[in-house]
Amino acid sequence: MSNRYLEGPFAPVKEEVTALDLPVTGSLPADLEGRYLRIGPNPLGVEDPTAHFWALGAGMVHGVRIRDGRAEWYRNRWVRSTEVADALDKLRDGEEPPGFILPSPNVHVIGHAGRTLALVEAGGLTHELGYELDTVGPCPMGATPEGFSANAHSKVDPRTGDLHSLAYLMGQPFAQHIVTDPAGTVTRVTDIPLAGEETPFLHDFALSQNYVIVFDIPLVFSMEAVPFRWNPAHQARVGVLPRTGGEVRWLPVDPFFVSHTLNAYDDGSTITVDLIRSAGPMDVTDPGGIEPTLDRWTIDLAAGTVDQRRVDDRPQDFPRVNDAFASLPHRFGYSAVSPLYGTPFTPDGPHPDEAFTNALVKHDLVSGTTEVHGFARDAAVGEAAFAANPSGGGEEDDGYLMAYVADPDRGASDLVILSAQDFTGPPVARVHLPVRVPLGFHGNWIPDA
C-alpha cells in the first residue's frame, strides 16, 4: 500500500540545492528586499511507508532571497538537529540512515530579535538558522526553566514587537503563555492549567489586543496511537487568558478541531476570532479526509457564550492576515486550497462554473465576498505569506501574497507573487526555481530591514 503523503506534491526531495540569479517572469517589485522562507517535513528515510505519519520528518527550509528587483538565490536546507546531522553524515558516507529519525523543527520559520527561527510542535527545541539557511543550532530564546519554548505558531504583536507563544509539553498538566520582547528576553510567563490526563493538541491559538485565546480540543496525544487520538470524553472548551497574566476562563463548546487561526481582536467585552474549524471526530492519519471551513467565533465575556458562524463553507486552510494587523481589527484574510482537500473550490463572480483544487482565496470579511486566484489542476499551491508594500500607505491589502506553486510542465516549482489589491489579475512575478518544493507547512516573508 502506498502513502499519499510520500508521493506526488508531498514527495520529499533528496538533496540540498543552491541556485543563483533565478529567472523571473514578470517584474519583482524593486523595493522588496528580504527572504521568503517556508518549512515542512522532508523525511530522510521511511521504514514503513504505510505507517508513515504525514507530520513527521526532518524539517527542510526553502528560501528565495529578493533584492533590487532580482531573485538572487534559492536555497533548501535540512534543519540539522543532532539526529538529522548524524543521519546526513551517514548518507554522505554511503550508509543508510535509520528508518525513523526524531524530526527536527518542521512546522514554522519566523524572524524575531534579529534571528531566523525554525519552530516545532509540543516542546521540541527551537533552532536558529543563518541568513543563508544553514543551521546555527538549538536556540534558547523564548524558553523557560520548566523546559517550555516558543511553539509552532508563536505570534508577534505589531504594536509592541513582543513574541507571544503558547507552549506545551506532552504529559505536562499545564501549558505556558510566554512573552518574549524584541530583544529576545522572556518578560512574562503564565501557567495555564489543563484538564484530564492526556495532553490536548494545542497547535495554534489566537491573540487579540487584550487576550490569549486557547483551544482545548478532544484531539489528544496518546501512547497508543501515533501520535494522536480523538477522545470523545475530553470536553472541548475555549480558554480566555488576559495578556497581562492571571486566571484563564474556560467556556465549554461542542467538540471541534481547529487547525489554524486567521486573527482575533476584542473591544474589551467581546472577542472576535476568525479560524479554520472542522467538526469532530477526525482521522488524524489523513487530514485530507476532513473539510475545514472558515468560521467566525464571537466570545461574549459578559454572557459567557461563544457564538459560532460560518464565513465560508468551501474547504480551505492555512489562513493568513497582513501581519501589521495581527491581534487588531482586520478586514481581509487569505487562505489556500490545495490537493490536501479533494473538493473543488468554486469562486464567486463572473465564472461560477469554474472550480479549482489549487487556489489562493482573498476574503473581504466586511462585505462578505471572496476573490479566488486559481491555478492549474496539478499546480499544487501552499500557504501564502503577506508582504507589505514598502512604498505603500499602510492600507491593509496594500502588498503581495507569496507562495510556492508547482509547475508540472517543468517538474519544478515557482515562487508566485500576487498583488493583494489585484488578486485575480496575473501574477506580479513568477520566480522559476530549479527544483520542486514539496507541499509543506508554514513560512514568512522576512524583510531585511
C-alpha positions in Angstrom: 0.0 0.0 0.0 1.3 3.5 -0.9 1.1 6.7 1.2 -0.2 9.8 -0.4 2.0 12.0 1.9 5.1 10.5 0.4 4.0 10.9 -3.2 3.1 13.5 -5.8 3.1 17.0 -4.5 4.1 15.8 -1.0 7.0 13.6 -2.0 10.2 14.6 -0.2 13.2 15.9 -2.2 16.5 14.1 -1.8 19.2 16.8 -1.9 20.1 20.3 -0.9 20.3 22.9 -3.7 21.8 26.3 -4.2 20.8 28.3 -7.3 21.8 31.9 -8.0 20.3 34.6 -10.2 17.0 32.9 -10.8 14.9 33.6 -13.9 11.8 35.6 -13.4 8.6 36.1 -15.5 7.1 39.5 -14.8 8.8 42.1 -12.6 9.8 41.8 -9.0 8.9 44.9 -7.0 12.1 46.9 -6.9 11.7 47.9 -3.2 11.1 44.4 -1.9 14.3 43.3 0.0 14.4 40.1 2.1 13.7 36.4 2.1 10.6 34.3 1.5 11.0 31.2 3.7 8.8 28.2 4.1 9.4 25.0 6.0 7.9 21.5 6.1 8.7 17.8 6.9 11.1 16.2 4.4 11.9 12.6 5.6 15.4 11.3 5.1 14.3 7.7 5.4 11.0 5.9 5.9 11.0 2.4 7.4 7.3 1.6 6.5 5.6 3.9 4.1 2.2 2.6 5.0 2.7 3.6 8.7 4.4 6.9 7.9 2.6 9.9 9.7 2.3 12.9 7.5 3.6 15.5 10.0 6.8 13.7 10.8 10.1 14.1 9.0 13.2 16.2 9.3 12.4 19.9 8.7 13.6 21.4 5.4 13.5 25.2 4.8 13.1 26.5 1.2 14.0 30.1 0.7 14.3 32.8 -2.0 16.3 36.0 -1.5 14.9 39.1 -3.3 16.7 42.4 -3.7 16.8 45.2 -6.3 14.2 43.6 -8.5 16.2 40.3 -8.7 15.8 36.9 -7.2 19.4 36.5 -6.0 19.2 32.9 -4.7 17.2 29.9 -3.9 18.3 27.5 -1.2 16.8 24.5 0.5 18.4 23.1 3.7 17.5 20.5 6.2 17.3 21.8 9.8 20.2 20.0 11.4 19.3 18.8 14.8 21.8 16.3 16.2 19.9 13.3 14.9 19.4 14.8 11.5 23.0 15.9 11.2 24.1 12.3 12.1 21.8 10.8 9.5 23.1 13.2 6.8 26.6 12.2 7.7 25.7 8.5 7.2 24.2 9.3 3.8 27.3 11.2 2.8 29.4 8.2 3.8 27.3 5.9 1.7 25.4 4.4 4.7 21.6 4.1 5.1 20.1 6.4 7.7 17.8 4.9 10.3 14.2 4.5 9.1 12.9 6.8 11.8 14.6 10.0 12.9 13.3 12.3 15.5 12.0 15.3 13.5 14.0 18.5 13.6 11.9 21.7 13.6 9.5 21.4 10.6 6.4 23.5 11.3 7.2 27.2 11.0 10.0 29.6 10.3 9.9 33.2 11.6 12.1 36.2 12.2 12.5 37.7 15.7 15.1 39.6 17.6 17.3 39.7 14.5 17.3 35.9 14.3 15.7 33.3 12.0 14.0 30.6 14.0 12.7 27.2 13.0 9.8 26.1 15.2 8.4 22.7 16.0 5.4 21.2 17.8 4.9 20.4 21.5 8.2 21.3 23.2 10.8 20.4 20.6 13.9 22.7 20.6 13.7 25.8 18.5 16.7 26.0 16.2 18.4 29.2 14.8 19.2 29.4 11.1 21.8 31.6 9.5 20.8 34.1 6.8 21.6 31.5 4.1 19.6 28.8 5.9 22.5 26.8 7.4 21.7 25.6 11.0 23.3 27.6 13.7 22.0 25.2 16.4 19.4 25.0 19.2 18.2 28.4 20.4 17.1 29.1 24.0 15.3 32.2 23.1 11.7 32.1 24.4 12.5 29.1 26.6 11.5 28.8 30.3 13.2 26.9 33.2 10.4 24.2 33.0 11.6 23.3 29.5 8.8 25.0 27.5 9.8 27.1 24.5 8.4 29.0 21.5 5.7 26.9 19.9 4.7 26.2 16.3 2.5 29.3 15.9 4.2 31.9 18.0 2.9 35.4 17.1 4.4 38.9 17.0 2.3 41.8 18.3 2.9 44.6 15.7 2.3 47.2 18.4 5.0 46.1 20.8 7.2 43.8 18.8 6.7 41.1 21.5 6.6 37.5 20.5 3.7 35.5 22.1 3.9 31.8 22.5 1.5 29.1 23.7 3.9 26.4 24.7 3.1 22.9 25.9 4.8 19.6 26.6 3.3 16.1 26.2 2.5 14.7 29.7 2.6 18.1 31.5 -0.7 19.2 33.2 -0.3 22.8 32.1 0.7 25.0 29.2 2.5 28.3 29.3 1.9 31.7 27.7 5.4 33.1 27.1 6.1 36.7 26.1 9.5 37.4 24.6 10.4 41.0 24.0 12.0 42.4 20.7 15.5 41.9 22.2 14.8 38.2 22.7 14.3 38.3 26.5 11.4 36.4 28.2 9.4 39.1 30.1 6.4 37.2 31.3 5.3 33.5 31.8 1.8 32.5 32.8 0.8 28.9 33.6 -2.4 27.6 32.0 -3.8 24.5 33.8 -5.1 21.7 31.6 -7.8 19.2 32.4 -7.6 15.4 32.1 -4.7 13.0 32.0 -4.0 13.4 28.3 -2.4 16.5 26.7 -4.5 18.2 24.1 -3.1 19.2 20.7 -2.6 22.9 21.2 -1.2 23.6 17.7 -2.4 27.1 17.3 -4.0 29.9 19.4 -5.4 33.3 18.9 -4.1 36.7 20.1 -6.2 39.8 20.5 -5.3 43.2 21.9 -6.0 42.1 25.5 -6.4 38.3 25.5 -4.8 35.0 24.6 -7.4 32.5 23.3 -6.7 28.8 23.8 -8.5 25.9 22.1 -8.6 22.8 24.2 -9.9 20.2 21.8 -10.6 16.4 22.0 -7.5 15.6 19.8 -5.0 14.4 22.4 -1.5 13.0 22.5 -1.6 9.3 23.1 0.9 6.5 23.7 -1.5 4.1 22.0 -1.8 5.9 18.7 0.8 7.7 16.6 0.8 10.4 17.7 -2.8 11.5 18.5 -6.2 10.1 19.0 -9.7 11.6 19.2 -11.0 11.3 22.7 -14.8 11.9 22.8 -14.7 12.0 26.6 -12.5 15.1 26.5 -14.6 18.2 27.0 -13.9 20.8 24.2 -13.6 24.3 25.6 -12.2 27.7 24.8 -9.9 29.4 27.3 -9.6 33.2 27.6 -6.5 34.5 29.4 -5.7 38.2 29.9 -2.4 39.0 28.2 -1.2 40.6 31.4 -1.5 37.2 33.2 -3.9 35.9 35.8 -6.5 33.2 35.6 -7.8 31.6 32.4 -11.6 31.5 32.0 -12.9 28.4 30.3 -16.1 28.3 28.2 -17.4 24.8 27.1 -18.2 24.3 23.4 -19.3 21.3 21.2 -16.4 19.0 20.0 -14.4 20.6 17.2 -11.0 20.6 15.6 -9.2 23.9 14.9 -6.3 23.7 12.6 -5.3 27.4 12.4 -6.4 30.9 13.4 -6.6 33.8 11.0 -6.7 36.6 13.5 -8.5 37.9 16.6 -9.4 41.3 18.1 -11.5 42.5 21.0 -13.4 45.5 22.3 -13.0 44.7 25.9 -16.2 42.7 26.4 -16.4 40.6 23.2 -13.6 38.9 21.3 -13.9 38.1 17.6 -11.9 35.2 16.3 -11.6 34.1 12.7 -10.4 30.5 12.4 -10.3 27.3 10.3 -12.6 24.7 12.0 -13.8 21.2 11.4 -16.4 19.2 13.2 -15.1 16.2 15.2 -14.2 13.5 15.3 -11.4 13.4 12.8 -8.9 10.9 11.4 -5.6 12.5 12.1 -3.8 10.0 9.9 -5.5 11.6 6.9 -6.2 15.3 7.2 -7.4 15.2 3.6 -10.4 13.3 4.8 -11.8 16.4 6.6 -13.2 19.6 5.1 -12.2 22.6 7.2 -14.1 25.8 6.8 -13.6 29.4 7.7 -15.7 30.4 10.7 -16.1 33.5 12.9 -16.5 33.0 16.6 -17.7 35.8 18.9 -16.8 35.3 22.6 -19.1 37.3 24.8 -17.3 37.6 28.1 -20.3 39.2 29.9 -22.7 36.4 28.9 -20.1 33.6 29.0 -21.1 32.4 25.5 -19.4 31.5 22.2 -21.4 32.3 19.1 -20.1 30.3 16.0 -20.9 31.5 12.5 -19.8 30.0 9.2 -18.0 32.5 6.9 -17.2 30.3 4.0 -18.1 26.6 3.8 -15.7 25.7 1.0 -12.8 23.5 2.2 -9.6 25.6 2.9 -6.8 26.1 5.3 -3.6 28.0 6.0 -5.2 31.3 6.8 -3.1 34.4 6.9 -3.5 38.1 7.6 -1.4 41.2 6.9 0.9 40.9 10.0 0.7 44.6 10.7 -3.0 43.9 11.6 -2.3 40.8 13.8 -4.3 41.0 17.0 -6.0 44.1 15.7 -9.3 44.6 13.8 -8.9 43.3 10.3 -10.9 43.3 7.1 -9.0 40.9 4.8 -7.8 37.4 5.2 -6.2 34.9 2.8 -6.4 31.1 2.7 -5.2 28.2 0.5 -7.0 25.4 -1.4 -4.6 22.6 -2.1 -4.5 18.9 -3.1 -4.9 18.1 0.6 -8.6 18.6 0.1 -10.2 17.0 -2.8 -13.4 19.0 -3.0 -13.1 21.7 -5.8 -13.4 25.3 -4.7 -15.9 27.3 -6.9 -15.3 31.0 -7.0 -17.9 33.7 -6.7 -18.0 36.2 -9.5 -18.2 36.0 -13.3 -17.1 32.4 -13.7 -19.3 30.3 -11.4 -18.8 27.1 -13.4 -15.0 27.1 -12.9 -13.7 25.1 -10.0 -10.2 24.8 -8.5 -8.4 22.2 -6.5 -5.5 24.6 -6.2 -6.2 28.2 -5.4 -5.5 31.2 -3.1 -8.5 33.0 -1.7 -8.9 36.6 -0.5 -11.8 37.1 2.0 -13.3 40.5 2.5 -14.8 40.0 5.9 -16.7 43.3 5.9 -18.5 42.8 2.6 -18.7 39.0 2.9 -17.2 38.5 -0.6 -14.3 36.4 -1.8 -11.9 36.5 -4.7 -10.2 33.4 -6.0 -6.9 33.1 -7.8 -6.9 29.6 -9.3 -4.0 27.6 -10.5 -3.8 24.5 -12.8 -5.1 21.2 -11.5 -1.6 19.8 -10.9 -0.1 23.1 -9.7 -0.1 22.4 -6.0 -0.1 25.6 -4.1 0.9 26.0 -0.4 0.3 28.7 2.2 0.7 32.3 1.1 2.5 34.8 3.2 1.7 38.6 3.1 4.5 41.0 2.3 3.6 44.7 2.8 4.3 47.1 0.1 7.4 49.1 1.4 6.4 52.1 -0.6 2.7 51.9 0.2 0.5 54.0 2.5 -0.2 51.2 5.0 -3.6 50.1 3.7 -4.5 46.6 4.9 -4.3 45.0 1.5 -1.5 47.1 0.0 1.1 44.4 -0.5 1.7 41.0 -2.0 0.9 37.4 -1.4 3.9 35.0 -1.9 3.5 31.2 -2.3 5.3 28.3 -3.8 3.3 26.7 -6.6 4.2 23.6 -8.5 4.9 23.9 -12.3 4.1 20.5 -13.6 5.3 21.3 -17.1 8.8 21.9 -15.7 8.7 19.4 -12.9 9.8 22.2 -10.6 8.2 25.0 -8.6 7.8 28.7 -8.9 7.6 31.4 -6.2 4.4 33.2 -7.3 3.9 36.8 -6.2 0.3 38.2 -6.4 -0.9 41.7 -5.8 -3.3 41.6 -2.9 -5.2 44.5 -4.4 -5.4 43.0 -7.9 -5.9 39.5 -6.6 -7.5 37.8 -9.6 -5.1 39.5 -12.1 -2.0 37.9 -13.5 0.9 37.4 -11.0 3.2 40.3 -10.5 6.1 37.9 -10.9 7.0 34.2 -11.0 10.4 33.2 -9.8 11.3 30.0 -11.5 13.1 27.6 -9.1 15.3 24.8 -10.5 13.7 22.1 -8.3 10.4 21.1 -6.9 9.2 22.3 -3.5 7.0 19.7 -1.7 3.8 20.8 -0.1 4.7 21.7 3.5 3.6 23.8 6.4 4.3 27.5 7.2 6.6 30.4 6.5 7.0 34.1 6.2 8.3 37.0 4.2 11.2 38.3 6.4 12.3 41.7 5.2 15.9 42.7 5.6 15.1 46.0 7.3 
